[in-house]
Amino acid sequence: MATPPPKSPAIRKAPVNDVDTAQETAVSTQQPQQWNLGLLWGVLSPIFLGIVPILAKVAYAAGVNVLTVVAFRTVIAAVFLWAGMAIFRKELIRSSLPAVLSSMIAGAINGLGSIFFYTSLTRIDASLGQLVNISYLVFVTVFLRLAGQTISLLTLFRTALTIGAIYLLTRGSAGPADWLGVGMMLFAAITYAVQLVLSQRIMMDIPAPTMTLYAITAMAVVVTIAWFFAPVDLRLVSSDGWQAIGLMALVTALSRLTLFLGVKAMGSIQTALLGVFEVVVTIAIAAVFLGERLTLLQWAGAAVLLASIFMVRFEKGVPRFIDWWQFLWRRYLPKK
């Protein structure tokens, strides 16, 4: 039996000069470096996000109402970002009209979700809230699947597991089940997933800090409008309340910036998976400082939820992003 001839090695064009060699080396090392940096941002983001619900509980304990917390932590975060960009990276403020509008649409959606998020935290524990909120990891896959593709059986199964896990988490609480509070948090998770999916497509054309700036600006506009429907006398807010709001603003700005940097480098699914650390951070801090404890049934629900999240590694054919930009802004894009 004749043996097949050995495969000839691929012919590689020799670099013309040292400049070509340097360019090839730069290209070969750029992707691993980008991934490692994206991994760093993706880990930092859930740490910051995990602290936010705890600070919200501190603000509520200081007597600050929900809309005041939501509005001023977002407005102050926007001021932080605008000041930082104006001082250090002024060139990133300018961008195209489609980029600015798209970023603001994504931010406005998340701003609406943040109202539900923080209202929910007045009704349920921070640990339970963060566990329900982490279901956005499953919704990211669902929304990406909706980009002209069929929902797979695995996606349906993971969604069913998520619903079952939320049921266990709610029914297993030590006190009476607060379905309204859980429903508000679930709505917040869906809006957060929408923002993640949209942001990846937007950042194919603009830097992550630019999108962060305009997304948080839109969030600030949405929540400020909501605050004006029920304004309060700000002189009644205690110094402890303002301190908690200020820390929330700083953490919010950092969490959004690191989130979008991670999405740009690794994609929405990979960045979302790292969001599991949000739960770990929140549960640990809530147990130490707020005395919150999960029941046995809630731990079972948490295990089911995490199983549905990590099944994403078996998902096949999930698109990296939804190319909705072309559909919405085609009239503003240059003609080829």
C-alpha positions as CSV (number, residue, x, y, z in Angstrom):
1,M,0.0,0.0,0.0
2,A,1.5,3.3,-1.1
3,T,2.0,5.9,1.5
4,P,0.7,9.3,0.7
5,P,3.3,11.9,0.0
6,P,4.2,14.2,2.9
7,K,2.4,17.5,2.9
8,S,4.5,20.3,1.7
9,P,5.0,23.0,4.2
10,A,3.1,26.2,3.6
11,I,5.2,28.7,1.7
12,R,5.7,31.8,3.7
13,K,6.7,35.0,2.0
14,A,9.9,36.3,3.5
15,P,9.8,39.8,4.9
16,V,11.3,42.4,2.6
17,N,13.1,44.2,5.4
18,D,13.2,44.7,9.2
19,V,10.1,46.9,9.1
20,D,8.0,44.0,7.7
21,T,9.4,41.7,10.4
22,A,8.4,44.1,13.1
23,Q,4.9,44.5,11.7
24,E,4.4,40.7,11.5
25,T,5.6,40.4,15.1
26,A,3.2,43.2,16.3
27,V,0.2,41.6,14.5
28,S,1.0,38.1,16.0
29,T,1.2,39.4,19.6
30,Q,-1.6,41.9,19.4
31,Q,-4.5,39.5,19.8
32,P,-3.2,37.6,22.9
33,Q,-2.4,41.0,24.5
34,Q,-5.8,42.3,23.7
35,W,-7.4,39.2,25.1
36,N,-5.4,39.4,28.4
37,L,-6.2,43.1,28.8
38,G,-9.9,42.4,28.0
39,L,-9.8,39.6,30.7
40,L,-8.5,42.1,33.2
41,W,-11.3,44.6,32.4
42,G,-13.9,41.7,32.4
43,V,-12.8,40.7,35.9
44,L,-12.8,44.2,37.3
45,S,-16.2,45.1,36.0
46,P,-18.1,42.4,38.1
47,I,-16.2,43.4,41.2
48,F,-17.3,47.0,40.9
49,L,-20.9,45.9,39.9
50,G,-21.0,43.5,42.9
51,I,-20.4,46.4,45.3
52,V,-23.2,48.6,43.9
53,P,-26.1,46.8,45.5
54,I,-24.4,46.9,48.9
55,L,-23.9,50.7,48.7
56,A,-27.5,51.0,47.6
57,K,-28.7,49.2,50.8
58,V,-26.4,51.6,52.8
59,A,-28.0,54.6,51.2
60,Y,-31.5,53.3,51.8
61,A,-30.6,52.7,55.5
62,A,-29.5,56.3,55.6
63,G,-33.1,57.3,54.6
64,V,-32.5,58.2,50.9
65,N,-35.3,57.3,48.6
66,V,-34.9,55.1,45.5
67,L,-35.1,57.8,42.8
68,T,-32.7,60.1,44.5
69,V,-30.2,57.3,44.8
70,V,-30.6,56.2,41.2
71,A,-30.6,59.8,39.7
72,F,-27.7,61.3,41.6
73,R,-25.4,58.3,41.5
74,T,-25.8,58.3,37.7
75,V,-25.5,62.1,37.3
76,I,-22.4,62.2,39.4
77,A,-20.9,59.2,37.5
78,A,-21.6,61.1,34.2
79,V,-19.9,64.2,35.6
80,F,-16.9,62.1,36.6
81,L,-16.6,60.7,33.1
82,W,-17.0,64.0,31.3
83,A,-14.4,65.7,33.5
84,G,-12.0,62.8,33.1
85,M,-12.4,62.7,29.3
86,A,-12.1,66.5,29.0
87,I,-8.9,66.5,31.0
88,F,-7.1,63.4,29.8
89,R,-8.7,62.2,26.5
90,K,-10.5,65.1,24.9
91,E,-10.1,63.5,21.4
92,L,-12.4,60.7,22.4
93,I,-15.4,63.0,23.0
94,R,-16.0,63.7,19.4
95,S,-17.7,60.9,17.4
96,S,-20.1,60.4,14.5
97,L,-23.8,61.0,14.9
98,P,-24.8,57.3,14.5
99,A,-22.2,56.3,17.1
100,V,-23.5,58.9,19.6
101,L,-27.2,58.1,19.0
102,S,-26.6,54.4,19.2
103,S,-24.6,54.7,22.4
104,M,-27.4,56.9,23.9
105,I,-30.1,54.4,22.9
106,A,-28.2,51.6,24.7
107,G,-27.7,53.8,27.7
108,A,-31.3,54.9,27.8
109,I,-32.5,51.3,27.8
110,N,-30.1,50.5,30.7
111,G,-31.2,53.7,32.5
112,L,-34.8,52.4,32.5
113,G,-33.6,49.1,33.8
114,S,-31.6,50.7,36.6
115,I,-34.8,52.3,38.0
116,F,-36.3,48.8,38.3
117,F,-33.0,47.4,39.6
118,Y,-32.8,49.8,42.6
119,T,-36.5,49.8,43.3
120,S,-36.2,46.0,43.5
121,L,-33.5,46.3,46.1
122,T,-35.9,48.1,48.5
123,R,-38.0,44.9,48.5
124,I,-35.6,42.0,48.4
125,D,-32.1,41.2,49.8
126,A,-29.0,42.3,47.8
127,S,-27.9,38.6,47.5
128,L,-31.2,37.5,46.1
129,G,-31.4,40.5,43.8
130,Q,-27.9,39.9,42.4
131,L,-28.7,36.2,41.8
132,V,-31.8,37.1,39.8
133,N,-29.9,39.9,38.0
134,I,-27.2,37.5,36.8
135,S,-29.8,35.8,34.6
136,Y,-28.9,38.4,32.0
137,L,-26.1,36.0,31.1
138,V,-28.7,33.6,29.6
139,F,-30.7,36.4,27.9
140,V,-27.5,37.6,26.1
141,T,-27.5,34.2,24.3
142,V,-31.2,34.4,23.6
143,F,-31.0,37.9,22.0
144,L,-28.0,36.9,19.9
145,R,-29.9,33.9,18.7
146,L,-32.7,36.2,17.6
147,A,-30.4,37.7,15.0
148,G,-32.2,35.9,12.2
149,Q,-31.4,32.4,13.6
150,T,-33.5,29.7,15.1
151,I,-33.5,29.4,18.9
152,S,-31.7,26.1,19.7
153,L,-33.1,23.4,22.0
154,L,-30.2,24.0,24.3
155,T,-31.0,27.7,24.6
156,L,-34.6,26.9,25.4
157,F,-33.5,24.3,28.0
158,R,-31.1,26.9,29.6
159,T,-33.9,29.5,29.7
160,A,-36.2,26.9,31.3
161,L,-33.5,26.2,33.9
162,T,-33.2,29.9,34.6
163,I,-36.9,30.3,35.2
164,G,-36.8,27.3,37.5
165,A,-33.8,28.7,39.4
166,I,-35.5,32.0,39.9
167,Y,-38.6,30.2,41.3
168,L,-36.4,28.3,43.8
169,L,-34.6,31.5,44.8
170,T,-37.8,33.3,45.4
171,R,-39.8,30.6,47.1
172,G,-36.8,29.6,49.2
173,S,-36.4,33.0,50.9
174,A,-36.7,33.1,54.7
175,G,-39.5,35.6,54.6
176,P,-42.6,35.8,52.3
177,A,-41.8,35.6,48.6
178,D,-41.8,39.0,47.0
179,W,-42.6,38.3,43.3
180,L,-42.9,41.9,42.4
181,G,-39.4,42.7,43.6
182,V,-38.0,39.7,41.8
183,G,-40.0,40.6,38.6
184,M,-38.5,44.1,38.7
185,M,-35.0,42.7,39.0
186,L,-35.7,40.3,36.1
187,F,-36.8,43.2,33.9
188,A,-33.5,45.0,34.9
189,A,-31.6,41.9,33.9
190,I,-33.2,41.8,30.4
191,T,-32.5,45.5,29.8
192,Y,-28.8,44.9,30.8
193,A,-28.6,42.0,28.4
194,V,-29.9,44.2,25.6
195,Q,-27.3,46.8,26.4
196,L,-24.5,44.2,26.3
197,V,-25.6,42.9,22.9
198,L,-26.0,46.4,21.4
199,S,-22.7,47.7,22.8
200,Q,-20.6,45.0,21.2
201,R,-21.8,46.1,17.7
202,I,-21.5,49.8,18.5
203,M,-17.9,49.4,19.7
204,M,-16.8,47.8,16.4
205,D,-16.6,51.4,15.2
206,I,-16.0,53.6,18.2
207,P,-13.7,53.4,21.3
208,A,-15.1,51.9,24.5
209,P,-14.6,55.1,26.5
210,T,-16.6,57.1,24.0
211,M,-19.5,54.7,24.2
212,T,-19.3,54.7,28.0
213,L,-19.5,58.5,28.1
214,Y,-22.6,58.8,25.9
215,A,-24.3,55.7,27.4
216,I,-24.0,57.0,31.0
217,T,-25.1,60.4,29.8
218,A,-28.3,58.9,28.4
219,M,-28.8,56.9,31.6
220,A,-28.4,60.2,33.6
221,V,-31.1,61.9,31.5
222,V,-33.6,59.0,31.8
223,V,-33.2,58.7,35.6
224,T,-33.2,62.5,36.2
225,I,-36.5,62.8,34.3
226,A,-37.9,60.0,36.5
227,W,-36.7,61.9,39.7
228,F,-38.5,65.1,38.7
229,F,-41.8,63.2,38.8
230,A,-41.2,62.8,42.6
231,P,-38.5,65.2,43.7
232,V,-37.4,65.4,47.3
233,D,-35.7,68.1,49.4
234,L,-32.0,67.4,49.0
235,R,-31.2,69.2,52.2
236,L,-32.9,66.3,54.0
237,V,-30.4,63.8,52.7
238,S,-27.9,62.9,55.4
239,S,-24.1,63.0,55.0
240,D,-24.0,59.2,55.2
241,G,-26.5,59.1,52.3
242,W,-24.5,61.4,50.1
243,Q,-21.3,59.5,50.9
244,A,-23.0,56.2,49.8
245,I,-24.3,57.9,46.6
246,G,-20.9,59.4,45.8
247,L,-19.2,56.0,46.2
248,M,-21.9,54.4,44.0
249,A,-21.3,57.0,41.4
250,L,-17.5,56.3,41.3
251,V,-18.1,52.5,41.2
252,T,-20.7,52.9,38.5
253,A,-18.4,54.9,36.3
254,L,-15.6,52.4,36.7
255,S,-17.9,49.4,36.2
256,R,-19.3,50.7,33.0
257,L,-15.9,51.7,31.6
258,T,-14.4,48.3,32.4
259,L,-17.5,46.5,31.1
260,F,-17.3,48.1,27.7
261,L,-13.6,47.7,27.5
262,G,-14.1,44.0,28.2
263,V,-16.9,43.6,25.6
264,K,-14.7,45.3,23.0
265,A,-11.8,43.0,23.6
266,M,-13.5,39.6,24.3
267,G,-17.1,39.9,23.1
268,S,-20.4,40.1,24.9
269,I,-20.7,36.4,25.8
270,Q,-17.2,36.0,27.3
271,T,-17.5,39.2,29.2
272,A,-21.0,38.3,30.4
273,L,-19.6,34.9,31.7
274,L,-17.2,36.8,33.9
275,G,-20.2,38.6,35.4
276,V,-20.7,35.5,37.6
277,F,-18.2,37.1,39.9
278,E,-20.8,39.8,40.7
279,V,-22.8,37.3,42.6
280,V,-19.8,36.1,44.6
281,V,-18.8,39.7,45.5
282,T,-22.3,40.7,46.5
283,I,-23.1,37.5,48.5
284,A,-19.8,37.8,50.4
285,I,-20.1,41.5,51.3
286,A,-23.8,41.1,52.1
287,A,-23.1,38.3,54.5
288,V,-20.4,40.2,56.3
289,F,-21.9,43.7,56.4
290,L,-25.6,43.2,56.0
291,G,-26.0,39.8,57.8
292,E,-27.9,38.3,54.7
293,R,-27.9,34.5,54.4
294,L,-29.2,32.2,51.7
295,T,-31.4,29.3,52.6
296,L,-30.7,25.8,51.5
297,L,-33.4,26.0,48.8
298,Q,-31.9,29.2,47.5
299,W,-28.5,27.6,47.3
300,A,-30.1,24.9,45.2
301,G,-31.6,27.6,43.0
302,A,-28.2,29.3,42.7
303,A,-26.6,26.0,41.6
304,V,-29.3,25.5,38.9
305,L,-28.8,29.1,37.7
306,L,-25.0,28.7,37.5
307,A,-25.4,25.4,35.6
308,S,-27.6,27.1,33.0
309,I,-25.1,30.0,32.7
310,F,-22.1,27.8,32.1
311,M,-23.9,25.7,29.6
312,V,-23.1,28.5,27.2
313,R,-19.9,26.7,26.3
314,F,-22.0,24.1,24.5
315,E,-23.9,26.6,22.4
316,K,-23.2,26.3,18.7
317,G,-23.6,28.9,16.0
318,V,-24.3,31.9,18.3
319,P,-23.4,35.1,16.3
320,R,-20.9,37.4,17.9
321,F,-23.1,40.4,17.4
322,I,-26.4,41.7,15.9
323,D,-25.6,43.9,12.9
324,W,-28.5,46.3,13.7
325,W,-26.3,49.4,13.0
326,Q,-26.6,49.0,9.2
327,F,-30.4,48.7,9.5
328,L,-31.0,51.7,11.7
329,W,-28.4,54.1,10.5
330,R,-27.9,53.2,6.8
331,R,-29.1,56.5,5.5
332,Y,-26.4,58.3,7.5
333,L,-23.5,56.0,6.5
334,P,-21.3,56.9,3.5
335,K,-22.2,55.3,0.2
336,K,-19.7,52.8,-1.2
